[in-house]
Amino acid sequence: MDDVANTFRIAAQYRQRFGRDVVVDLVGYRKMGHNELDQPSYTQPLMYAIVKGMNPVRNVYRDQLINEGIPEATLAAIDTETQRQLEEAYQKSKNLEFDAEDWVDAKWEEIKDPEKYGLLKDTGVDLADLREIGNKITNLPPEGNFHPKIAKIFEDRNKAINSGKGIDWGTAESLAFATLINEGNHVRISGQDVERGTFSHRHAHVFHQDRDGFYVPINAIAGENSQRTFIASNSHLSEYAVLGFEQGYAQSDPSTLVLWEAQFGDFANGAQIMIDQFITSGESKWNVKSGLVMLLPHGYDGAGPEHSSSRIERFLQLNDADDYPPPADRPEAKIVESMNFSLAQCTTAAQFFHLLRR
């Protein structure tokens, strides 16, 4: 028992000091099987014949403490007090009522309920601010040696920013991310090839051609050593694992715009368990809120039996909105915000800009 406690204490201290993950391989067993009503000897007779004859860990540890000089009366007093506390809690549980909102994380309490606090915030940005931010994120550093085609893309983006014409999807997305960071938020996106973008449309990382490394244009807004940063992280081909990580990140920090991009819409197939079990129904089951955004490109419809479509119909089936058209006495915006998730199909770069900011 002491070894187990010390192991976890050391793991926690290591993680806090060095900021690295720790995996503890703890081997245990269930004396009663799945639960007290289970009968594990149905399928594991030899194993549970051994388990049945084992001295419980609690008794082993108790004997150890007595041998080390702790009075048996002291341990008996601990038993009595523990039993009293458990019985008291059990009796209280019979009449205790829980409000789901009591379980909301403190950070999420700052996110106001549109049912109580009015309509959604305007997602527009002043034109002068857009141009100032746009110039910062479209001007590559002159001392860098970048691929000529990439340099041309950013040159064209800069012209579009200053003329107000020809804003493409990548530019609109970058503007959305940069303006959110400028307002004090954090932005992270992961998925397959998100640094470049599936269709070479993003170029969040611009790679040096004469040395290792890259430049992140959007972080020109954040400044050095800022907590308000933009992160684009290429991930491996386990959509289930990556989307699960991002869902957890989105739950823990509502001030971060967290995005997961499927390289093609059908790549959500590998993440479908996470979508069904946690994203679609997590708030209903556990009152766990999340602002996760899933980007599902599906513009190559017809390019293959399972490699071209995000299958919008399956997400519509997972939506819990049952009251459309909206009743006359309820603004549609409130209905949208009370759904388990919103599904949006963009047709213009401007729509994408406002959606990301919302």
LOROGU-822893 format. One record per residue (C-alpha): x, y, z; residue number from 1. Coordinates in pm, 1 decimal. Layout:
BEGIN
X | Y | Z | NUM .
...
# end
This chain:
BEGIN
0.0 | 0.0 | 0.0 | 1 .
281.9 | 239.1 | 86.4 | 2 .
452.0 | 157.6 | -242.9 | 3 .
133.7 | 238.8 | -437.3 | 4 .
88.8 | 571.9 | -256.9 | 5 .
454.7 | 664.2 | -306.4 | 6 .
443.5 | 571.5 | -674.6 | 7 .
152.5 | 803.6 | -741.9 | 8 .
305.8 | 1078.2 | -529.9 | 9 .
632.0 | 1060.0 | -727.6 | 10 .
439.3 | 1054.5 | -1058.6 | 11 .
242.4 | 1365.6 | -960.7 | 12 .
554.6 | 1548.8 | -847.4 | 13 .
739.1 | 1457.7 | -1168.6 | 14 .
451.8 | 1581.9 | -1384.5 | 15 .
428.3 | 1912.5 | -1196.7 | 16 .
803.1 | 1974.2 | -1204.5 | 17 .
890.3 | 1866.2 | -1558.4 | 18 .
555.7 | 1908.7 | -1737.3 | 19 .
574.5 | 1561.3 | -1889.9 | 20 .
323.7 | 1276.3 | -1889.7 | 21 .
366.1 | 977.4 | -1660.7 | 22 .
216.1 | 630.1 | -1707.8 | 23 .
169.5 | 419.2 | -1393.1 | 24 .
113.9 | 49.1 | -1458.9 | 25 .
-94.3 | -62.5 | -1158.5 | 26 .
-204.3 | -425.3 | -1147.1 | 27 .
-505.0 | -511.3 | -933.9 | 28 .
-800.5 | -745.7 | -915.3 | 29 .
-1172.8 | -740.5 | -836.8 | 30 .
-1254.2 | -970.2 | -548.3 | 31 .
-1622.4 | -982.9 | -643.2 | 32 .
-1576.6 | -973.6 | -1019.7 | 33 .
-1765.5 | -703.1 | -1209.0 | 34 .
-1967.7 | -607.5 | -899.1 | 35 .
-2111.8 | -757.5 | -582.3 | 36 .
-2387.7 | -930.9 | -781.9 | 37 .
-2147.6 | -1088.3 | -1030.1 | 38 .
-2030.5 | -1449.5 | -1023.3 | 39 .
-1686.5 | -1449.1 | -1188.7 | 40 .
-1631.3 | -1821.3 | -1127.9 | 41 .
-1875.8 | -1887.5 | -1413.7 | 42 .
-1600.0 | -1804.0 | -1659.6 | 43 .
-1282.0 | -1778.8 | -1446.5 | 44 .
-1311.7 | -2069.4 | -1197.4 | 45 .
-940.2 | -2133.0 | -1139.2 | 46 .
-846.6 | -1767.6 | -1102.4 | 47 .
-1127.0 | -1689.5 | -859.2 | 48 .
-1056.9 | -2001.1 | -653.5 | 49 .
-719.0 | -1835.6 | -586.9 | 50 .
-876.4 | -1494.2 | -526.3 | 51 .
-1124.9 | -1642.8 | -278.8 | 52 .
-842.6 | -1781.0 | -65.6 | 53 .
-641.0 | -1457.9 | -64.9 | 54 .
-610.2 | -1248.8 | 249.2 | 55 .
-761.9 | -905.9 | 163.2 | 56 .
-509.6 | -625.5 | 107.1 | 57 .
-667.6 | -426.2 | 389.5 | 58 .
-598.4 | -705.4 | 638.2 | 59 .
-243.3 | -751.6 | 509.9 | 60 .
-173.1 | -380.4 | 552.8 | 61 .
-338.1 | -375.8 | 895.2 | 62 .
-112.5 | -659.9 | 1013.7 | 63 .
190.3 | -477.2 | 875.6 | 64 .
104.8 | -159.5 | 1068.5 | 65 .
56.1 | -354.1 | 1393.4 | 66 .
392.3 | -525.4 | 1345.3 | 67 .
549.1 | -181.7 | 1293.7 | 68 .
424.6 | -73.8 | 1636.8 | 69 .
94.4 | 105.0 | 1569.2 | 70 .
-151.2 | 15.1 | 1851.3 | 71 .
-445.3 | -199.6 | 1744.6 | 72 .
-672.5 | 38.6 | 1937.3 | 73 .
-564.0 | 322.9 | 1706.5 | 74 .
-657.7 | 122.5 | 1398.4 | 75 .
-990.3 | 23.8 | 1556.7 | 76 .
-1065.4 | 392.3 | 1621.6 | 77 .
-991.8 | 470.5 | 1255.4 | 78 .
-1228.0 | 190.3 | 1151.0 | 79 .
-1504.9 | 324.5 | 1377.8 | 80 .
-1470.2 | 684.3 | 1259.3 | 81 .
-1454.3 | 584.3 | 892.3 | 82 .
-1762.8 | 368.3 | 928.5 | 83 .
-1944.3 | 655.1 | 1102.8 | 84 .
-1862.0 | 897.7 | 820.1 | 85 .
-1972.3 | 651.2 | 553.3 | 86 .
-2301.0 | 577.6 | 731.0 | 87 .
-2368.6 | 949.1 | 780.1 | 88 .
-2306.4 | 1016.6 | 409.3 | 89 .
-2529.2 | 722.7 | 314.3 | 90 .
-2820.4 | 851.4 | 522.8 | 91 .
-2782.0 | 1201.6 | 374.7 | 92 .
-2779.2 | 1058.6 | 22.1 | 93 .
-3136.4 | 932.2 | 64.5 | 94 .
-3277.2 | 1284.9 | 73.0 | 95 .
-3010.5 | 1482.0 | -113.9 | 96 .
-3108.7 | 1637.6 | -447.8 | 97 .
-2849.2 | 1739.9 | -703.8 | 98 .
-2878.9 | 2023.7 | -951.1 | 99 .
-2690.5 | 1944.5 | -1271.8 | 100 .
-2556.0 | 2300.6 | -1279.6 | 101 .
-2380.8 | 2238.3 | -947.3 | 102 .
-2136.2 | 2023.3 | -1140.9 | 103 .
-2039.9 | 2288.7 | -1396.8 | 104 .
-1668.0 | 2369.3 | -1397.4 | 105 .
-1592.3 | 2717.6 | -1264.9 | 106 .
-1436.5 | 2824.7 | -1596.0 | 107 .
-1759.2 | 2743.1 | -1779.5 | 108 .
-1966.4 | 2953.6 | -1540.3 | 109 .
-1817.3 | 3257.7 | -1713.6 | 110 .
-1976.7 | 3148.0 | -2042.2 | 111 .
-2319.1 | 3308.7 | -2025.8 | 112 .
-2632.7 | 3119.3 | -2113.1 | 113 .
-2801.6 | 3294.8 | -2408.9 | 114 .
-3139.9 | 3202.8 | -2258.5 | 115 .
-3057.2 | 3435.6 | -1967.4 | 116 .
-2820.3 | 3694.5 | -2106.4 | 117 .
-2957.6 | 3788.4 | -2446.0 | 118 .
-2848.7 | 3730.1 | -2802.4 | 119 .
-2513.5 | 3623.4 | -2937.1 | 120 .
-2223.2 | 3864.4 | -2953.4 | 121 .
-2169.1 | 4035.9 | -3286.0 | 122 .
-1895.8 | 3852.2 | -3476.1 | 123 .
-1798.6 | 4146.1 | -3694.3 | 124 .
-1464.2 | 4324.8 | -3660.8 | 125 .
-1391.3 | 4689.9 | -3740.5 | 126 .
-1245.0 | 4725.5 | -4089.7 | 127 .
-941.7 | 4921.1 | -3970.2 | 128 .
-860.6 | 4648.1 | -3717.4 | 129 .
-904.1 | 4379.0 | -3981.8 | 130 .
-660.1 | 4552.4 | -4213.9 | 131 .
-402.9 | 4608.1 | -3938.8 | 132 .
-422.0 | 4245.7 | -3824.3 | 133 .
-437.3 | 4120.4 | -4182.4 | 134 .
-117.8 | 4302.2 | -4275.4 | 135 .
65.2 | 4150.3 | -3979.6 | 136 .
-29.7 | 3793.8 | -4066.9 | 137 .
23.3 | 3817.9 | -4443.4 | 138 .
366.7 | 3981.0 | -4448.9 | 139 .
638.1 | 3715.6 | -4428.5 | 140 .
966.5 | 3823.7 | -4267.8 | 141 .
1199.0 | 3952.8 | -4542.1 | 142 .
1500.3 | 3766.7 | -4404.0 | 143 .
1326.7 | 3429.3 | -4448.5 | 144 .
1390.6 | 3198.2 | -4740.9 | 145 .
1047.7 | 3053.8 | -4822.1 | 146 .
913.2 | 2853.5 | -5113.7 | 147 .
835.8 | 3095.4 | -5399.4 | 148 .
483.1 | 2960.9 | -5444.9 | 149 .
409.4 | 3011.3 | -5074.4 | 150 .
555.5 | 3361.5 | -5086.3 | 151 .
325.2 | 3437.6 | -5380.7 | 152 .
23.7 | 3307.8 | -5186.3 | 153 .
97.5 | 3543.6 | -4898.0 | 154 .
163.4 | 3831.2 | -5136.7 | 155 .
-180.8 | 3774.5 | -5290.4 | 156 .
-337.5 | 3750.8 | -4945.3 | 157 .
-186.0 | 4084.9 | -4851.6 | 158 .
-324.3 | 4245.0 | -5167.9 | 159 .
-668.5 | 4102.4 | -5087.7 | 160 .
-651.6 | 4240.3 | -4733.6 | 161 .
-574.9 | 4592.3 | -4851.5 | 162 .
-813.4 | 4592.8 | -5147.7 | 163 .
-1096.2 | 4417.2 | -4966.2 | 164 .
-1147.5 | 4190.5 | -5265.2 | 165 .
-1066.0 | 3826.7 | -5325.8 | 166 .
-1052.3 | 3711.2 | -4962.9 | 167 .
-1018.9 | 3333.6 | -4996.6 | 168 .
-1095.2 | 3058.9 | -4744.3 | 169 .
-742.8 | 3042.0 | -4602.2 | 170 .
-725.8 | 3419.2 | -4556.1 | 171 .
-1069.2 | 3434.6 | -4392.1 | 172 .
-975.4 | 3153.2 | -4154.6 | 173 .
-646.0 | 3321.3 | -4062.4 | 174 .
-827.2 | 3648.6 | -3996.0 | 175 .
-1076.2 | 3471.8 | -3769.9 | 176 .
-800.9 | 3302.1 | -3573.0 | 177 .
-589.6 | 3618.7 | -3547.5 | 178 .
-877.4 | 3841.0 | -3435.2 | 179 .
-973.5 | 3590.5 | -3164.9 | 180 .
-614.4 | 3585.3 | -3039.8 | 181 .
-607.3 | 3963.6 | -3051.6 | 182 .
-912.6 | 3963.7 | -2821.0 | 183 .
-734.3 | 3750.8 | -2561.8 | 184 .
-824.8 | 3398.5 | -2667.8 | 185 .
-616.9 | 3095.9 | -2759.1 | 186 .
-658.0 | 2892.4 | -3080.6 | 187 .
-542.8 | 2536.9 | -3153.2 | 188 .
-614.8 | 2308.5 | -3446.6 | 189 .
-509.4 | 1946.7 | -3496.1 | 190 .
-564.6 | 1678.4 | -3754.9 | 191 .
-392.5 | 1527.8 | -4052.4 | 192 .
-178.7 | 1781.2 | -4234.5 | 193 .
-342.4 | 2084.8 | -4070.2 | 194 .
-21.0 | 2287.1 | -4080.9 | 195 .
-37.7 | 2306.2 | -4459.4 | 196 .
-408.1 | 2231.0 | -4489.7 | 197 .
-556.6 | 1934.9 | -4672.5 | 198 .
-599.8 | 2130.8 | -4994.2 | 199 .
-287.2 | 2348.3 | -4944.8 | 200 .
-518.7 | 2628.6 | -4843.6 | 201 .
-400.0 | 2712.3 | -4489.8 | 202 .
-19.7 | 2735.3 | -4466.6 | 203 .
-34.7 | 2797.8 | -4092.1 | 204 .
332.4 | 2699.4 | -4081.0 | 205 .
556.3 | 2844.8 | -4351.5 | 206 .
870.0 | 2633.1 | -4373.4 | 207 .
1218.9 | 2768.2 | -4430.8 | 208 .
1376.6 | 2633.5 | -4747.5 | 209 .
1740.5 | 2667.1 | -4640.3 | 210 .
1723.4 | 2540.4 | -4281.5 | 211 .
1506.6 | 2340.7 | -4046.3 | 212 .
1207.4 | 2508.4 | -3888.5 | 213 .
914.4 | 2725.1 | -3983.7 | 214 .
745.5 | 3061.1 | -3930.1 | 215 .
390.1 | 3091.8 | -3787.4 | 216 .
233.1 | 3405.5 | -3939.7 | 217 .
-71.8 | 3415.6 | -3709.6 | 218 .
149.4 | 3437.3 | -3402.1 | 219 .
264.1 | 3778.3 | -3520.3 | 220 .
-48.2 | 3891.4 | -3333.7 | 221 .
33.3 | 3723.2 | -3004.9 | 222 .
388.7 | 3845.4 | -2953.0 | 223 .
675.4 | 3659.3 | -2789.6 | 224 .
613.1 | 3441.1 | -2481.9 | 225 .
243.1 | 3514.2 | -2492.8 | 226 .
-19.5 | 3275.4 | -2357.6 | 227 .
-241.4 | 3388.5 | -2646.4 | 228 .
-91.5 | 3167.0 | -2911.3 | 229 .
-197.1 | 2980.7 | -3220.5 | 230 .
-107.6 | 2610.8 | -3243.1 | 231 .
-142.7 | 2396.4 | -3554.2 | 232 .
-42.8 | 2037.8 | -3483.3 | 233 .
-24.3 | 1764.8 | -3745.1 | 234 .
-155.4 | 1444.9 | -3589.6 | 235 .
-124.3 | 1075.6 | -3662.3 | 236 .
-391.8 | 864.2 | -3828.4 | 237 .
-586.1 | 773.3 | -3515.7 | 238 .
-883.4 | 1004.7 | -3544.2 | 239 .
-1048.7 | 845.7 | -3240.2 | 240 .
-753.3 | 927.7 | -3014.7 | 241 .
-684.3 | 1275.2 | -3150.7 | 242 .
-1046.1 | 1388.5 | -3144.3 | 243 .
-1076.2 | 1253.4 | -2790.4 | 244 .
-775.6 | 1457.8 | -2680.3 | 245 .
-915.1 | 1774.6 | -2837.5 | 246 .
-1255.4 | 1712.9 | -2679.8 | 247 .
-1085.4 | 1699.4 | -2341.7 | 248 .
-889.9 | 2017.0 | -2416.6 | 249 .
-1209.4 | 2198.0 | -2520.1 | 250 .
-1383.0 | 2088.6 | -2199.6 | 251 .
-1103.8 | 2215.4 | -1977.4 | 252 .
-1051.4 | 2556.4 | -2136.4 | 253 .
-1354.7 | 2742.8 | -2277.4 | 254 .
-1138.0 | 3044.8 | -2366.9 | 255 .
-965.8 | 2837.2 | -2634.9 | 256 .
-1108.0 | 2779.3 | -2981.7 | 257 .
-1028.8 | 2409.7 | -3026.1 | 258 .
-1063.2 | 2263.7 | -3375.0 | 259 .
-1016.9 | 1917.0 | -3516.3 | 260 .
-1002.1 | 1882.1 | -3893.2 | 261 .
-1064.9 | 1557.4 | -4077.0 | 262 .
-839.5 | 1548.3 | -4380.4 | 263 .
-1146.9 | 1441.7 | -4573.5 | 264 .
-1494.5 | 1433.4 | -4425.9 | 265 .
-1504.8 | 1055.6 | -4429.7 | 266 .
-1204.0 | 1044.4 | -4195.5 | 267 .
-1458.3 | 1114.6 | -3921.6 | 268 .
-1546.9 | 745.3 | -3963.0 | 269 .
-1254.2 | 650.8 | -3739.3 | 270 .
-1367.5 | 900.9 | -3475.7 | 271 .
-1734.4 | 803.5 | -3480.7 | 272 .
-1727.2 | 642.7 | -3134.9 | 273 .
-1596.2 | 965.7 | -2983.8 | 274 .
-1860.5 | 1164.2 | -3171.8 | 275 .
-2148.5 | 938.6 | -3064.9 | 276 .
-2044.0 | 864.7 | -2708.2 | 277 .
-1902.7 | 1195.9 | -2589.4 | 278 .
-1946.7 | 1490.0 | -2826.4 | 279 .
-2308.3 | 1435.6 | -2921.7 | 280 .
-2439.3 | 1334.5 | -2581.0 | 281 .
-2177.0 | 1438.3 | -2324.7 | 282 .
-2359.2 | 1744.6 | -2195.8 | 283 .
-2688.4 | 1558.6 | -2161.9 | 284 .
-2528.3 | 1266.9 | -1976.8 | 285 .
-2272.3 | 1441.7 | -1757.2 | 286 .
-2341.9 | 1815.6 | -1797.6 | 287 .
-1993.1 | 1847.8 | -1943.1 | 288 .
-1981.0 | 2144.1 | -2178.4 | 289 .
-1751.0 | 2174.5 | -2476.7 | 290 .
-1686.7 | 2426.5 | -2750.4 | 291 .
-1510.6 | 2183.7 | -2982.8 | 292 .
-1527.8 | 2257.3 | -3355.9 | 293 .
-1503.2 | 1975.4 | -3610.9 | 294 .
-1406.8 | 2072.4 | -3964.2 | 295 .
-1522.5 | 1813.2 | -4218.1 | 296 .
-1425.3 | 1889.2 | -4578.5 | 297 .
-1657.1 | 1712.5 | -4820.2 | 298 .
-1618.8 | 1896.3 | -5147.6 | 299 .
-1498.9 | 1590.6 | -5338.5 | 300 .
-1834.4 | 1415.9 | -5341.3 | 301 .
-1824.9 | 1125.0 | -5587.3 | 302 .
-1450.3 | 1063.6 | -5561.9 | 303 .
-1493.6 | 725.9 | -5398.7 | 304 .
-1729.2 | 511.9 | -5191.7 | 305 .
-1592.4 | 624.4 | -4853.3 | 306 .
-1333.9 | 890.7 | -4926.4 | 307 .
-1520.9 | 1198.0 | -5031.0 | 308 .
-1816.1 | 1295.8 | -4812.2 | 309 .
-1860.0 | 1402.2 | -4450.9 | 310 .
-2204.3 | 1239.5 | -4466.6 | 311 .
-2398.4 | 1538.7 | -4339.9 | 312 .
-2708.1 | 1325.0 | -4295.7 | 313 .
-2554.7 | 1124.4 | -4011.7 | 314 .
-2475.1 | 1439.9 | -3817.2 | 315 .
-2826.7 | 1569.0 | -3875.5 | 316 .
-2954.5 | 1242.8 | -3728.0 | 317 .
-2737.9 | 1297.4 | -3419.0 | 318 .
-2876.1 | 1646.7 | -3362.5 | 319 .
-3134.6 | 1671.9 | -3083.9 | 320 .
-3329.5 | 1965.0 | -3232.0 | 321 .
-3689.0 | 1845.6 | -3243.2 | 322 .
-3868.2 | 2179.5 | -3247.9 | 323 .
-3817.7 | 2308.7 | -3602.4 | 324 .
-3963.5 | 2526.1 | -3734.3 | 325 .
-3906.0 | 2730.1 | -3416.5 | 326 .
-4211.3 | 2837.6 | -3214.3 | 327 .
-4316.3 | 3197.1 | -3260.1 | 328 .
-4245.7 | 3281.4 | -2896.0 | 329 .
-3880.7 | 3166.3 | -2901.4 | 330 .
-3603.6 | 3338.4 | -3098.2 | 331 .
-3425.2 | 3094.3 | -3323.6 | 332 .
-3085.9 | 3194.8 | -3186.0 | 333 .
-3181.1 | 3058.4 | -2845.0 | 334 .
-3295.2 | 2729.6 | -2995.5 | 335 .
-2964.5 | 2694.2 | -3178.6 | 336 .
-2768.0 | 2749.2 | -2859.3 | 337 .
-2973.4 | 2494.3 | -2665.4 | 338 .
-2900.1 | 2212.4 | -2911.9 | 339 .
-2631.6 | 1951.2 | -2851.7 | 340 .
-2439.2 | 2090.3 | -3148.8 | 341 .
-2480.3 | 2306.9 | -3455.6 | 342 .
-2417.9 | 2187.6 | -3808.6 | 343 .
-2315.9 | 2448.7 | -4062.5 | 344 .
-2235.2 | 2415.8 | -4430.1 | 345 .
-2042.2 | 2720.3 | -4552.4 | 346 .
-2054.8 | 2845.4 | -4908.0 | 347 .
-1848.7 | 3164.4 | -4868.2 | 348 .
-1527.6 | 3260.7 | -4693.2 | 349 .
-1713.8 | 3535.2 | -4505.4 | 350 .
-1952.1 | 3280.7 | -4355.2 | 351 .
-1656.7 | 3074.7 | -4237.6 | 352 .
-1497.4 | 3381.9 | -4074.3 | 353 .
-1810.2 | 3459.8 | -3871.7 | 354 .
-1873.4 | 3096.6 | -3776.1 | 355 .
-1523.4 | 3054.4 | -3635.9 | 356 .
-1550.7 | 3376.3 | -3437.0 | 357 .
-1887.4 | 3274.6 | -3296.1 | 358 .
# end
